Amino acid sequence: MAIAKIQNEMLDQERMLVEDLVLNNTVTDDYEMLIKDGSIEYKKDFTNRPDKNFASAVFNQNFRNVVGVSKMFDPELLSRTESHIGTILAELKPYCRTKAYRYVHEGHSYCIWYLRLRNTINRPNSYADIIKVEMYMEGGHVKTSKLIDTISAHLINEAYPVCYGKDARWANHLYPVYITEAFCKSNFVDEKLIIKTI
């Protein structure tokens, strides 16, 4: 129960931060976008603040220029739409992307594609160095191939320099995300200290 509360709080804080960035005109259009580490497919019941109405259409409009990037994902997520998605991902060439798919989650449409960030030699599995990329489709409007290609090119650029060996997920990391995570974790209280005090 406590873990669920903490995870819900983290998701609530993410959504409120995006709302603040939009209200302050920091994330405004196709030229001022935000990368969010992880999925933007929020479940409406996973919140500690039901009064905020995070599932509303108005709130979801805040995510129209947010790009969700997942290092870990279910490769069979789109198996109903694309029956051979697992094979397509495993055979994806370095620096290439899949086609974009429409995925509906809790009544909201998302544009999803997969991108192989690098040419990893001896990768530990077929999906190492592949990320799942997603964008909210405001009003169901289709994202253009040009926009998807531009975002993909920027994401490949953000994968360098490489944090090789620093994290088990190094092949899937975007360097700015890795550095931010490392900074945040450096400010955490050591879990061994917490266990000792309990």
Disulfide bonds with the S-S distance in Angstrom:
none
